Amino acid sequence: MGKNVGLALLLTTLAGLSTTLGSLLGLAVRKPGPRFMSITLGFSAGVMVSVSFVELLQEGIQSIGFAYAHLGFFAGIIVIFFIDYLLPHQWAGHQDLSQSQTEGKLLRMGVLVALGVGIHNFPEGMATFAGTLQDPSLGVAIAVAIAIHNIPEGLAVSAPVYAATGSRNKAFLWSFLSGVAEPVGAGVAAVFLLPFLTPGLLGWLLAFVAGVMVFIAFDELIPTSRSYGQEHAAILGAILGMAVMSLSLWMLQ
């Protein structure tokens, strides 16, 4: 058991910090232009929607049933809606905003994405931890899948923050913090929740997080990606994001 606990924490840390790889991809572009931002944000929305409906919500349904999983899903949407409602923001298109307004919107969106990814990574850390305790090979498979998912999520966090602030350090920091939530989730599971961690509780958490992710994609990422006026770049990015996530899930079956 002791060896499995150590392995579980190691796998969870590596999977969570893979967001930094996505962050580095976002920082590789020196001055993100409108087309890059439109495609990137659309891609990130596609990733979030695909992960939420294909993986998180489905796992919740399998654990707690269709009705309860959707109750958790819509509870996540309601909670993040009120968080979003309480934060002042601009809704004008990108072309109608001043530079300071545009930068503020991008920074706010990047922070919200970091919050969503962090919330997403927290129960994923618990899932990796619990899977590794049950079977180390299962834990490795979960960790690899999560690592693949986290790379575009890191890109989703770093790109808007970097575009808003021009600071590589701030963009990397927010991406890093969102990934750290994963080993933190494993640590919480190890210290506090291990005696109570059931498939039912994890199902509620995953369904809730699916709602949070879908709201962020629909309310923040897609509208902002379309505001750059790059014709079909936003929707092509979203389709590409969903395709990449589908391919990764298929390869790991």
Backbone as CSV, one residue per row, in Angstrom:
resi,resn,N_x,N_y,N_z,CA_x,CA_y,CA_z,C_x,C_y,C_z
1,MET,0.830,-1.206,0.000,0.000,0.000,0.000,0.863,1.254,0.000
2,GLY,1.946,1.240,0.808,2.810,2.407,0.873,3.429,2.732,-0.467
3,LYS,3.899,1.693,-1.194,4.484,1.925,-2.509,3.441,2.472,-3.477
4,ASN,2.217,1.946,-3.406,1.160,2.415,-4.307,0.793,3.871,-4.029
5,VAL,0.810,4.262,-2.753,0.500,5.650,-2.410,1.548,6.576,-3.017
6,GLY,2.820,6.218,-2.872,3.886,7.034,-3.453,3.776,7.110,-4.965
7,LEU,3.492,5.961,-5.602,3.329,5.942,-7.058,2.133,6.780,-7.478
8,ALA,1.040,6.701,-6.705,-0.157,7.474,-7.029,0.130,8.968,-6.985
9,LEU,0.840,9.421,-5.971,1.172,10.843,-5.870,2.109,11.278,-6.995
10,LEU,3.063,10.407,-7.363,3.986,10.737,-8.447,3.256,10.848,-9.782
11,LEU,2.409,9.869,-10.085,1.670,9.883,-11.349,0.758,11.106,-11.441
12,THR,0.115,11.423,-10.332,-0.799,12.566,-10.329,-0.044,13.872,-10.549
13,THR,1.132,13.993,-9.926,1.937,15.200,-10.100,2.381,15.360,-11.552
14,LEU,2.861,14.281,-12.161,3.311,14.347,-13.550,2.156,14.686,-14.493
15,ALA,0.994,14.074,-14.248,-0.167,14.353,-15.097,-0.621,15.796,-14.953
16,GLY,-0.665,16.288,-13.715,-1.126,17.655,-13.488,-0.187,18.684,-14.086
17,LEU,1.101,18.470,-13.938,2.057,19.456,-14.416,2.275,19.381,-15.925
18,SER,1.619,18.447,-16.595,1.696,18.443,-18.063,1.012,19.673,-18.655
19,THR,0.235,20.376,-17.829,-0.325,21.651,-18.299,0.790,22.633,-18.670
20,THR,1.952,22.479,-18.027,3.059,23.380,-18.334,3.567,23.176,-19.761
21,LEU,3.411,21.964,-20.299,3.796,21.739,-21.691,2.909,22.548,-22.629
22,GLY,1.608,22.532,-22.346,0.697,23.345,-23.135,0.990,24.826,-22.978
23,SER,1.364,25.218,-21.770,1.711,26.608,-21.539,2.904,27.023,-22.382
24,LEU,3.904,26.173,-22.465,5.087,26.481,-23.265,4.742,26.603,-24.745
25,LEU,3.780,25.792,-25.215,3.339,25.913,-26.604,2.712,27.278,-26.851
26,GLY,1.894,27.719,-25.893,1.261,29.022,-26.031,2.271,30.160,-26.001
27,LEU,3.339,29.999,-25.218,4.343,31.043,-25.101,5.338,31.025,-26.257
28,ALA,5.318,29.963,-27.051,6.257,29.862,-28.175,5.955,30.901,-29.244
29,VAL,4.707,31.340,-29.299,4.324,32.377,-30.259,4.607,33.739,-29.630
30,ARG,5.500,34.510,-30.237,5.989,35.736,-29.612,4.886,36.777,-29.431
31,LYS,4.132,37.056,-30.495,3.040,38.027,-30.426,1.791,37.388,-31.025
32,PRO,0.940,36.794,-30.184,-0.252,36.123,-30.716,-1.140,37.089,-31.493
33,GLY,-1.401,36.772,-32.770,-2.256,37.606,-33.603,-3.700,37.176,-33.505
34,PRO,-4.602,37.905,-34.171,-6.035,37.600,-34.103,-6.368,36.183,-34.562
35,ARG,-5.767,35.725,-35.670,-6.079,34.384,-36.169,-5.600,33.311,-35.185
36,PHE,-4.396,33.508,-34.661,-3.879,32.541,-33.685,-4.771,32.483,-32.456
37,MET,-5.177,33.662,-31.940,-6.017,33.695,-30.748,-7.379,33.082,-31.024
38,SER,-7.950,33.361,-32.202,-9.267,32.814,-32.541,-9.222,31.294,-32.615
39,ILE,-8.223,30.765,-33.302,-8.095,29.307,-33.434,-7.797,28.669,-32.084
40,THR,-6.884,29.289,-31.324,-6.482,28.720,-30.034,-7.642,28.671,-29.048
41,LEU,-8.376,29.774,-28.942,-9.497,29.815,-28.004,-10.614,28.884,-28.455
42,GLY,-10.857,28.806,-29.772,-11.835,27.845,-30.274,-11.396,26.417,-29.992
43,PHE,-10.114,26.143,-30.202,-9.561,24.820,-29.901,-9.774,24.464,-28.434
44,SER,-9.495,25.415,-27.563,-9.657,25.174,-26.128,-11.112,24.897,-25.772
45,ALA,-12.035,25.626,-26.409,-13.458,25.378,-26.170,-13.835,23.970,-26.605
46,GLY,-13.334,23.549,-27.768,-13.621,22.199,-28.240,-13.099,21.135,-27.289
47,VAL,-11.907,21.368,-26.758,-11.328,20.429,-25.789,-12.214,20.334,-24.554
48,MET,-12.613,21.478,-24.016,-13.411,21.478,-22.790,-14.767,20.815,-22.993
49,VAL,-15.430,21.126,-24.097,-16.740,20.530,-24.361,-16.613,19.026,-24.548
50,SER,-15.605,18.600,-25.314,-15.420,17.169,-25.555,-15.123,16.414,-24.276
51,VAL,-14.197,16.947,-23.479,-13.851,16.298,-22.209,-15.070,16.209,-21.304
52,SER,-15.858,17.274,-21.262,-16.998,17.326,-20.345,-18.070,16.310,-20.707
53,PHE,-18.475,16.271,-21.994,-19.579,15.408,-22.387,-19.151,13.951,-22.618
54,VAL,-17.967,13.764,-23.181,-17.543,12.401,-23.543,-16.963,11.662,-22.359
55,GLU,-16.301,12.387,-21.464,-15.587,11.713,-20.386,-16.194,11.992,-19.015
56,LEU,-16.166,13.254,-18.572,-16.549,13.553,-17.195,-18.007,13.225,-16.912
57,LEU,-18.922,13.735,-17.732,-20.341,13.485,-17.490,-20.667,12.002,-17.625
58,GLN,-20.056,11.333,-18.582,-20.311,9.907,-18.769,-19.844,9.100,-17.562
59,GLU,-18.700,9.465,-17.005,-18.229,8.774,-15.803,-19.173,9.029,-14.635
60,GLY,-19.693,10.261,-14.560,-20.668,10.551,-13.513,-21.925,9.722,-13.670
61,ILE,-22.418,9.574,-14.912,-23.615,8.768,-15.170,-23.387,7.316,-14.768
62,GLN,-22.223,6.792,-15.101,-21.919,5.405,-14.752,-21.848,5.205,-13.249
63,SER,-21.417,6.245,-12.521,-21.237,6.114,-11.074,-22.517,6.336,-10.289
64,ILE,-23.293,7.363,-10.655,-24.437,7.741,-9.820,-25.755,7.742,-10.585
65,GLY,-25.733,7.402,-11.863,-26.965,7.350,-12.627,-27.215,8.620,-13.416
66,PHE,-28.100,8.503,-14.411,-28.355,9.596,-15.343,-28.907,10.836,-14.635
67,ALA,-29.918,10.667,-13.790,-30.586,11.822,-13.172,-29.652,12.573,-12.233
68,TYR,-28.977,11.856,-11.346,-28.101,12.520,-10.379,-26.896,13.157,-11.063
69,ALA,-26.362,12.505,-12.094,-25.219,13.067,-12.803,-25.592,14.386,-13.473
70,HIS,-26.775,14.432,-14.075,-27.195,15.679,-14.713,-27.549,16.746,-13.681
71,LEU,-28.021,16.322,-12.516,-28.248,17.279,-11.440,-26.916,17.913,-11.034
72,GLY,-25.878,17.100,-10.880,-24.553,17.633,-10.572,-24.020,18.506,-11.690
73,PHE,-24.290,18.098,-12.936,-23.841,18.862,-14.107,-24.429,20.268,-14.099
74,PHE,-25.738,20.375,-13.928,-26.381,21.689,-13.949,-26.073,22.486,-12.677
75,ALA,-25.784,21.791,-11.578,-25.337,22.509,-10.382,-24.010,23.204,-10.650
76,GLY,-23.120,22.536,-11.382,-21.850,23.158,-11.753,-22.060,24.391,-12.617
77,ILE,-22.985,24.301,-13.568,-23.287,25.450,-14.427,-23.821,26.615,-13.608
78,ILE,-24.732,26.333,-12.671,-25.334,27.400,-11.859,-24.284,28.074,-10.986
79,VAL,-23.414,27.280,-10.374,-22.394,27.854,-9.489,-21.449,28.763,-10.266
80,ILE,-20.946,28.300,-11.405,-20.000,29.116,-12.164,-20.713,30.307,-12.799
81,PHE,-22.032,30.174,-13.067,-22.797,31.323,-13.583,-22.810,32.454,-12.573
82,PHE,-23.059,32.134,-11.303,-23.104,33.177,-10.292,-21.722,33.769,-10.049
83,ILE,-20.679,32.943,-10.125,-19.322,33.482,-10.019,-19.068,34.461,-11.157
84,ASP,-19.462,34.074,-12.366,-19.268,34.921,-13.534,-20.109,36.190,-13.439
85,TYR,-21.320,36.071,-12.923,-22.228,37.211,-12.814,-21.681,38.259,-11.852
86,LEU,-21.007,37.812,-10.806,-20.496,38.729,-9.802,-19.217,39.429,-10.233
87,LEU,-18.586,38.958,-11.316,-17.371,39.586,-11.815,-17.738,40.532,-12.962
88,PRO,-17.452,41.830,-12.857,-17.776,42.756,-13.945,-16.963,42.443,-15.186
89,HIS,-17.583,42.575,-16.354,-16.883,42.255,-17.588,-17.489,43.018,-18.764
90,GLN,-16.724,43.095,-19.846,-17.167,43.745,-21.074,-17.661,42.678,-22.039
91,TRP,-18.771,42.962,-22.744,-19.307,41.998,-23.701,-19.229,42.491,-25.134
92,ALA,-18.647,43.673,-25.365,-18.515,44.150,-26.733,-17.545,43.282,-27.500
93,GLY,-17.663,43.322,-28.832,-16.766,42.536,-29.654,-15.342,43.023,-29.539
94,HIS,-14.401,42.179,-29.943,-12.992,42.533,-29.845,-12.674,43.822,-30.598
95,GLN,-13.296,44.030,-31.751,-12.997,45.195,-32.556,-13.490,46.480,-31.907
96,ASP,-14.476,46.413,-31.013,-15.076,47.595,-30.415,-14.469,47.948,-29.070
97,LEU,-13.473,47.201,-28.622,-12.884,47.440,-27.324,-11.596,48.230,-27.467
98,SER,-11.283,49.051,-26.471,-9.981,49.673,-26.418,-8.946,48.611,-26.076
99,GLN,-7.667,48.978,-26.222,-6.625,47.994,-25.922,-6.684,47.554,-24.464
100,SER,-6.920,48.497,-23.547,-6.970,48.145,-22.127,-8.163,47.254,-21.827
101,GLN,-9.308,47.517,-22.482,-10.491,46.687,-22.263,-10.265,45.280,-22.811
102,THR,-9.648,45.212,-23.998,-9.366,43.906,-24.587,-8.440,43.110,-23.693
103,GLU,-7.385,43.748,-23.200,-6.423,43.057,-22.342,-7.088,42.611,-21.043
104,GLY,-7.963,43.473,-20.494,-8.651,43.092,-19.264,-9.567,41.907,-19.473
105,LYS,-10.261,41.866,-20.603,-11.158,40.750,-20.904,-10.372,39.457,-21.065
106,LEU,-9.241,39.539,-21.781,-8.418,38.348,-21.983,-7.845,37.843,-20.664
107,LEU,-7.382,38.772,-19.825,-6.814,38.362,-18.545,-7.873,37.705,-17.678
108,ARG,-9.055,38.322,-17.627,-10.142,37.755,-16.834,-10.518,36.369,-17.343
109,MET,-10.575,36.221,-18.670,-10.932,34.932,-19.242,-9.865,33.890,-18.932
110,GLY,-8.595,34.285,-19.036,-7.525,33.343,-18.728,-7.582,32.870,-17.286
111,VAL,-7.897,33.798,-16.369,-8.009,33.424,-14.959,-9.193,32.483,-14.749
112,LEU,-10.332,32.767,-15.431,-11.490,31.884,-15.305,-11.196,30.494,-15.866
113,VAL,-10.483,30.456,-16.983,-10.102,29.150,-17.542,-9.191,28.416,-16.566
114,ALA,-8.248,29.141,-15.970,-7.370,28.525,-14.978,-8.183,27.967,-13.814
115,LEU,-9.214,28.722,-13.397,-10.090,28.251,-12.325,-10.811,26.979,-12.751
116,GLY,-11.371,26.998,-13.976,-12.080,25.814,-14.455,-11.168,24.614,-14.578
117,VAL,-9.976,24.829,-15.132,-9.020,23.722,-15.269,-8.586,23.222,-13.896
118,GLY,-8.377,24.172,-12.969,-7.973,23.771,-11.619,-9.041,22.933,-10.936
119,ILE,-10.311,23.376,-11.054,-11.416,22.600,-10.484,-11.505,21.234,-11.164
120,HIS,-11.286,21.235,-12.461,-11.302,19.992,-13.231,-10.196,19.056,-12.763
121,ASN,-9.000,19.606,-12.558,-7.857,18.777,-12.194,-7.960,18.219,-10.780
122,PHE,-8.659,18.932,-9.898,-8.748,18.477,-8.506,-9.371,17.080,-8.398
123,PRO,-10.587,16.860,-8.932,-11.133,15.489,-8.856,-10.390,14.502,-9.744
124,GLU,-9.767,14.992,-10.829,-8.953,14.086,-11.643,-7.786,13.553,-10.828
125,GLY,-7.213,14.411,-9.980,-6.151,13.950,-9.096,-6.642,12.861,-8.159
126,MET,-7.857,13.044,-7.653,-8.459,12.006,-6.810,-8.675,10.718,-7.604
127,ALA,-9.113,10.865,-8.856,-9.369,9.686,-9.685,-8.081,8.916,-9.954
128,THR,-7.013,9.641,-10.275,-5.722,8.987,-10.521,-5.219,8.306,-9.265
129,PHE,-5.369,8.988,-8.142,-4.931,8.423,-6.867,-5.687,7.142,-6.542
130,ALA,-7.013,7.202,-6.650,-7.828,6.027,-6.322,-7.569,4.887,-7.301
131,GLY,-7.416,5.202,-8.590,-7.153,4.164,-9.580,-5.827,3.476,-9.355
132,THR,-4.816,4.231,-8.971,-3.502,3.650,-8.716,-3.522,2.750,-7.494
133,LEU,-4.254,3.144,-6.467,-4.367,2.293,-5.286,-5.055,0.975,-5.631
134,GLN,-6.046,1.042,-6.512,-6.757,-0.173,-6.905,-5.897,-1.065,-7.785
135,ASP,-5.189,-0.451,-8.761,-4.351,-1.203,-9.694,-3.342,-0.227,-10.301
136,PRO,-2.040,-0.400,-10.047,-1.044,0.533,-10.579,-1.116,0.702,-12.090
137,SER,-1.404,-0.360,-12.833,-1.492,-0.235,-14.290,-2.681,0.641,-14.688
138,LEU,-3.770,0.550,-13.932,-4.918,1.415,-14.173,-4.552,2.862,-13.884
139,GLY,-3.805,3.080,-12.821,-3.374,4.431,-12.488,-2.498,5.045,-13.567
140,VAL,-1.608,4.224,-14.148,-0.752,4.720,-15.230,-1.596,5.122,-16.435
141,ALA,-2.588,4.293,-16.781,-3.447,4.587,-17.926,-4.226,5.883,-17.703
142,ILE,-4.762,6.059,-16.495,-5.506,7.285,-16.182,-4.588,8.497,-16.255
143,ALA,-3.372,8.349,-15.691,-2.439,9.470,-15.672,-2.026,9.882,-17.084
144,VAL,-1.795,8.907,-17.958,-1.426,9.225,-19.344,-2.563,9.953,-20.039
145,ALA,-3.783,9.462,-19.858,-4.945,10.111,-20.480,-5.090,11.549,-19.990
146,ILE,-4.939,11.747,-18.690,-5.081,13.087,-18.116,-3.962,14.003,-18.603
147,ALA,-2.744,13.453,-18.718,-1.625,14.266,-19.193,-1.883,14.767,-20.608
148,ILE,-2.407,13.898,-21.469,-2.721,14.303,-22.843,-3.786,15.391,-22.841
149,HIS,-4.784,15.241,-21.958,-5.840,16.243,-21.871,-5.295,17.581,-21.369
150,ASN,-4.340,17.523,-20.456,-3.884,18.742,-19.794,-3.010,19.625,-20.678
151,ILE,-2.396,19.056,-21.709,-1.534,19.861,-22.569,-2.331,20.975,-23.254
152,PRO,-3.451,20.670,-23.951,-4.221,21.781,-24.526,-4.877,22.662,-23.475
153,GLU,-5.147,22.123,-22.292,-5.711,22.957,-21.234,-4.693,23.999,-20.768
154,GLY,-3.417,23.602,-20.700,-2.379,24.568,-20.358,-2.276,25.665,-21.398
155,LEU,-2.453,25.291,-22.661,-2.483,26.268,-23.743,-3.659,27.223,-23.574
156,ALA,-4.803,26.690,-23.143,-6.000,27.517,-22.946,-5.784,28.567,-21.871
157,VAL,-4.972,28.253,-20.871,-4.727,29.197,-19.786,-3.675,30.222,-20.187
158,SER,-2.566,29.758,-20.758,-1.422,30.655,-20.977,-1.640,31.646,-22.106
159,ALA,-2.306,31.216,-23.187,-2.420,32.085,-24.362,-3.144,33.401,-24.060
160,PRO,-4.355,33.394,-23.449,-5.010,34.677,-23.182,-4.304,35.520,-22.134
161,VAL,-3.707,34.882,-21.114,-2.995,35.655,-20.092,-1.772,36.337,-20.695
162,TYR,-1.046,35.607,-21.548,0.126,36.189,-22.188,-0.261,37.316,-23.139
163,ALA,-1.347,37.109,-23.891,-1.799,38.150,-24.811,-2.234,39.397,-24.063
164,ALA,-2.799,39.228,-22.861,-3.302,40.361,-22.092,-2.192,41.117,-21.374
165,THR,-1.235,40.389,-20.837,-0.221,41.017,-19.986,1.132,41.179,-20.654
166,GLY,1.405,40.379,-21.692,2.724,40.390,-22.310,3.794,39.773,-21.436
167,SER,3.373,39.133,-20.338,4.315,38.545,-19.389,4.309,37.025,-19.512
168,ARG,5.431,36.466,-19.922,5.555,35.012,-19.987,5.499,34.398,-18.585
169,ASN,6.054,35.105,-17.617,6.070,34.583,-16.253,4.661,34.440,-15.688
170,LYS,3.812,35.469,-15.905,2.441,35.404,-15.388,1.647,34.308,-16.095
171,ALA,1.827,34.214,-17.427,1.110,33.179,-18.172,1.518,31.796,-17.701
172,PHE,2.814,31.590,-17.510,3.301,30.292,-17.055,2.837,30.008,-15.632
173,LEU,2.827,31.042,-14.787,2.426,30.861,-13.390,0.989,30.393,-13.280
174,TRP,0.062,31.050,-14.031,-1.344,30.656,-13.951,-1.544,29.238,-14.468
175,SER,-0.835,28.891,-15.536,-0.935,27.534,-16.062,-0.393,26.530,-15.051
176,PHE,0.730,26.875,-14.440,1.339,25.995,-13.436,0.396,25.784,-12.255
177,LEU,-0.220,26.876,-11.780,-1.123,26.762,-10.629,-2.341,25.907,-10.948
178,SER,-2.867,26.026,-12.181,-4.018,25.202,-12.543,-3.652,23.725,-12.556
179,GLY,-2.399,23.406,-12.955,-1.959,22.023,-12.961,-1.669,21.492,-11.568
180,VAL,-1.193,22.372,-10.674,-0.881,21.953,-9.305,-2.122,21.446,-8.582
181,ALA,-3.309,21.899,-9.030,-4.542,21.443,-8.387,-4.669,19.919,-8.446
182,GLU,-4.050,19.302,-9.445,-4.183,17.852,-9.574,-3.466,17.092,-8.457
183,PRO,-2.150,17.331,-8.220,-1.531,16.669,-7.067,-2.127,17.105,-5.734
184,VAL,-2.645,18.338,-5.673,-3.328,18.759,-4.444,-4.563,17.895,-4.213
185,GLY,-5.306,17.623,-5.296,-6.460,16.735,-5.169,-6.068,15.352,-4.688
186,ALA,-4.956,14.851,-5.197,-4.480,13.547,-4.737,-4.077,13.607,-3.271
187,GLY,-3.434,14.713,-2.869,-3.038,14.851,-1.472,-4.231,14.914,-0.530
188,VAL,-5.266,15.648,-0.949,-6.488,15.710,-0.144,-7.128,14.333,-0.031
189,ALA,-7.147,13.609,-1.151,-7.707,12.255,-1.121,-6.912,11.365,-0.187
190,ALA,-5.590,11.498,-0.207,-4.739,10.656,0.634,-4.922,10.967,2.112
191,VAL,-5.041,12.253,2.441,-5.064,12.652,3.854,-6.464,12.628,4.452
192,PHE,-7.451,13.155,3.707,-8.762,13.367,4.289,-9.860,12.451,3.735
193,LEU,-9.851,12.239,2.416,-11.010,11.598,1.798,-10.860,10.112,1.538
194,LEU,-9.655,9.579,1.713,-9.433,8.169,1.379,-10.427,7.244,2.075
195,PRO,-10.720,7.461,3.369,-11.695,6.565,4.020,-13.118,6.720,3.477
196,PHE,-13.426,7.887,2.867,-14.788,8.159,2.421,-14.924,8.234,0.907
197,LEU,-13.812,8.111,0.187,-13.833,8.286,-1.262,-14.510,7.094,-1.919
198,THR,-15.705,7.319,-2.413,-16.492,6.267,-3.056,-16.703,6.612,-4.526
199,PRO,-17.026,5.630,-5.352,-17.352,5.941,-6.750,-18.494,6.944,-6.876
200,GLY,-19.445,6.902,-5.931,-20.558,7.835,-5.974,-20.117,9.271,-5.765
201,LEU,-19.262,9.520,-4.760,-18.777,10.865,-4.490,-17.965,11.383,-5.671
202,LEU,-17.117,10.539,-6.226,-16.319,10.941,-7.373,-17.208,11.232,-8.583
203,GLY,-18.285,10.462,-8.735,-19.223,10.710,-9.826,-19.863,12.077,-9.727
204,TRP,-20.280,12.467,-8.519,-20.841,13.804,-8.312,-19.827,14.881,-8.674
205,LEU,-18.583,14.717,-8.237,-17.550,15.710,-8.503,-17.282,15.868,-9.996
206,LEU,-17.180,14.748,-10.700,-16.871,14.806,-12.128,-18.027,15.433,-12.915
207,ALA,-19.268,15.105,-12.555,-20.422,15.697,-13.234,-20.487,17.196,-12.977
208,PHE,-20.215,17.610,-11.743,-20.200,19.027,-11.386,-19.157,19.779,-12.205
209,VAL,-17.962,19.213,-12.300,-16.877,19.849,-13.039,-17.216,19.935,-14.526
210,ALA,-17.906,18.930,-15.065,-18.327,18.971,-16.474,-19.192,20.199,-16.726
211,GLY,-20.103,20.506,-15.813,-20.934,21.693,-15.962,-20.122,22.971,-15.937
212,VAL,-19.149,23.047,-15.043,-18.278,24.225,-14.970,-17.528,24.416,-16.280
213,MET,-16.977,23.329,-16.813,-16.180,23.411,-18.038,-17.035,23.829,-19.233
214,VAL,-18.234,23.282,-19.346,-19.106,23.611,-20.480,-19.510,25.081,-20.424
215,PHE,-19.836,25.578,-19.241,-20.213,26.987,-19.122,-19.067,27.897,-19.551
216,ILE,-17.860,27.613,-19.108,-16.718,28.444,-19.471,-16.496,28.423,-20.979
217,ALA,-16.647,27.237,-21.583,-16.454,27.132,-23.034,-17.494,27.951,-23.787
218,PHE,-18.780,27.836,-23.389,-19.859,28.507,-24.112,-19.934,29.996,-23.798
219,ASP,-19.646,30.363,-22.569,-19.846,31.747,-22.138,-18.614,32.619,-22.349
220,GLU,-17.423,32.037,-22.320,-16.201,32.825,-22.409,-15.388,32.524,-23.665
221,LEU,-15.030,31.264,-23.860,-14.079,30.930,-24.919,-14.644,31.145,-26.323
222,ILE,-15.824,30.578,-26.579,-16.381,30.675,-27.929,-16.735,32.114,-28.310
223,PRO,-17.448,32.882,-27.460,-17.730,34.275,-27.849,-16.466,35.090,-28.085
224,THR,-15.450,34.916,-27.244,-14.231,35.691,-27.421,-13.465,35.263,-28.669
225,SER,-13.432,33.978,-28.942,-12.727,33.501,-30.137,-13.388,34.033,-31.404
226,ARG,-14.710,34.163,-31.414,-15.422,34.684,-32.576,-15.291,36.202,-32.695
227,SER,-14.993,36.879,-31.591,-14.924,38.336,-31.613,-13.717,38.862,-32.370
228,TYR,-12.779,37.996,-32.729,-11.603,38.445,-33.470,-11.882,38.628,-34.954
229,GLY,-13.086,38.262,-35.413,-13.471,38.514,-36.783,-12.686,37.728,-37.816
230,GLN,-12.323,36.501,-37.485,-11.519,35.674,-38.381,-12.361,34.631,-39.120
231,GLU,-13.553,35.030,-39.502,-14.476,34.177,-40.244,-14.703,32.849,-39.513
232,HIS,-14.247,31.739,-40.104,-14.547,30.422,-39.537,-13.414,29.871,-38.663
233,ALA,-12.437,30.711,-38.315,-11.287,30.214,-37.559,-11.708,29.650,-36.205
234,ALA,-12.667,30.317,-35.534,-13.082,29.886,-34.203,-13.730,28.506,-34.241
235,ILE,-14.659,28.299,-35.183,-15.349,27.016,-35.240,-14.415,25.912,-35.711
236,LEU,-13.478,26.249,-36.624,-12.500,25.256,-37.057,-11.589,24.857,-35.896
237,GLY,-11.227,25.838,-35.061,-10.433,25.531,-33.875,-11.187,24.628,-32.917
238,ALA,-12.492,24.903,-32.720,-13.306,24.076,-31.825,-13.410,22.644,-32.348
239,ILE,-13.638,22.513,-33.654,-13.732,21.170,-34.247,-12.407,20.434,-34.105
240,LEU,-11.304,21.153,-34.339,-9.987,20.533,-34.197,-9.751,20.088,-32.760
241,GLY,-10.156,20.921,-31.795,-10.003,20.550,-30.388,-10.770,19.287,-30.043
242,MET,-12.011,19.194,-30.526,-12.809,17.991,-30.269,-12.200,16.772,-30.958
243,ALA,-11.653,16.978,-32.166,-11.042,15.861,-32.893,-9.802,15.347,-32.175
244,VAL,-8.981,16.260,-31.676,-7.770,15.852,-30.956,-8.130,15.072,-29.699
245,MET,-9.133,15.552,-28.965,-9.528,14.848,-27.748,-10.129,13.487,-28.080
246,SER,-10.917,13.397,-29.139,-11.499,12.104,-29.538,-10.403,11.132,-29.921
247,LEU,-9.398,11.620,-30.654,-8.286,10.755,-31.061,-7.508,10.262,-29.848
248,SER,-7.272,11.146,-28.885,-6.529,10.733,-27.692,-7.293,9.688,-26.899
249,LEU,-8.611,9.856,-26.770,-9.415,8.875,-26.051,-9.435,7.538,-26.774
250,TRP,-9.527,7.594,-28.106,-9.531,6.352,-28.890,-8.212,5.599,-28.776
251,MET,-7.096,6.323,-28.794,-5.783,5.704,-28.705,-5.557,5.055,-27.350
252,LEU,-6.229,5.570,-26.311,-6.010,5.064,-24.960,-7.021,4.015,-24.547
253,GLN,-7.891,3.602,-25.468,-8.875,2.566,-25.133,-8.193,1.210,-25.024
